[in-house]
Each structure stands twice: as structure tokens, then as C-alpha cells.
Amino acid sequence: MSTLVKTTVYLTEAEYRRLKELARAQRRPAAELVREAVAEYAHRHAVNERPQSLGAGRSGRGDLSERADELLDGIGR
């Protein structure tokens, strides 16, 4: 696990109560739930994230670019 850094987060009384209820119900520390929520938020709002479709058409062959002319010969005629 990475080194943890202490910080302060201000919550409304209702938010704090809900956090404690969730922590108790899941038998996990409230701080762990906060870290998980921050990680999920950061992931959803990440900048320059690669599209999920990237690599979806991967063939597994390493020679396609070298054989492009040969493989495409005759297509479109």
C-alpha cells in the first residue's frame, strides 16, 4: 500500500452520519470509504484517459503493418 497522507475533509452532519452508517454496515473504517470514493471520482474524471475501445481490434499479429499492401491487395476492386 502507498504511504498515507493525513488530510482534513469537512462534511455536513448528515454526510458524516451517512458515512459512519455505511462504514458500520460494511465493517470498514470510514477513512477507507473516503479513500475509495476519492479514487473512484478521480478515475471517472481523469484527463487524457485512453478510450476503452483502444486495442479492441487487436489481431495479435506483429507483422500487419509490414504486410499491409499484400493483405489489402484486391480490396475495393
VMD Tcl script that draws the C-alpha trace (Angstrom):
set ca {
  {0.00 0.00 0.00}
  {1.14 3.56 -0.67}
  {2.12 5.92 2.08}
  {-0.96 7.56 3.54}
  {-1.14 11.34 3.93}
  {-3.35 12.86 6.58}
  {-5.87 15.45 5.41}
  {-8.98 17.15 6.71}
  {-12.34 16.94 4.98}
  {-15.32 18.95 6.16}
  {-18.68 17.19 5.90}
  {-22.16 18.25 6.86}
  {-23.60 16.44 9.87}
  {-25.87 14.44 7.56}
  {-22.95 13.42 5.30}
  {-20.88 12.41 8.32}
  {-23.75 10.38 9.79}
  {-24.30 8.61 6.46}
  {-20.57 7.87 6.12}
  {-20.47 6.36 9.61}
  {-23.60 4.28 8.88}
  {-22.05 2.92 5.66}
  {-18.77 2.17 7.42}
  {-20.55 0.35 10.23}
  {-22.74 -1.64 7.80}
  {-19.71 -2.68 5.73}
  {-17.48 -3.20 8.80}
  {-14.84 -0.95 7.26}
  {-13.19 2.21 8.52}
  {-14.79 5.46 7.36}
  {-11.37 6.63 6.11}
  {-11.21 3.61 3.80}
  {-14.60 4.51 2.31}
  {-13.44 8.10 1.76}
  {-10.24 6.91 0.02}
  {-12.28 4.57 -2.18}
  {-14.72 7.37 -3.09}
  {-11.87 9.74 -3.97}
  {-10.20 7.07 -6.12}
  {-13.44 6.36 -7.99}
  {-14.10 10.08 -8.54}
  {-10.55 10.67 -9.77}
  {-10.81 7.72 -12.15}
  {-14.12 8.95 -13.61}
  {-12.78 12.46 -14.12}
  {-9.27 11.59 -15.30}
  {-7.87 13.73 -18.10}
  {-6.22 12.13 -21.16}
  {-7.65 8.74 -20.38}
  {-7.41 6.27 -23.24}
  {-10.70 5.23 -24.84}
  {-11.90 1.80 -23.69}
  {-12.16 0.75 -27.34}
  {-8.42 1.25 -27.86}
  {-6.96 -2.07 -28.94}
  {-10.36 -3.70 -29.42}
  {-9.43 -4.74 -32.97}
  {-6.05 -6.10 -31.98}
  {-5.16 -9.10 -34.14}
  {-2.30 -10.43 -32.10}
  {-0.05 -10.41 -35.20}
  {3.06 -8.28 -35.18}
  {3.60 -8.10 -38.94}
  {0.40 -6.40 -40.14}
  {1.95 -3.02 -40.88}
  {4.76 -4.65 -42.87}
  {2.28 -6.75 -44.87}
  {-0.41 -4.07 -45.33}
  {-0.02 -3.81 -49.12}
  {-0.06 -7.57 -49.55}
  {-3.07 -8.06 -47.26}
  {-5.08 -5.22 -48.83}
  {-4.29 -6.16 -52.43}
  {-7.52 -6.62 -54.34}
  {-9.82 -4.96 -51.84}
  {-12.11 -2.36 -53.41}
  {-11.86 -3.64 -56.95}
}
mol new
graphics top color blue
foreach p $ca { graphics top sphere $p radius 0.5 }
foreach p [lrange $ca 0 end-1] q [lrange $ca 1 end] { graphics top cylinder $p $q radius 0.2 }
display resetview
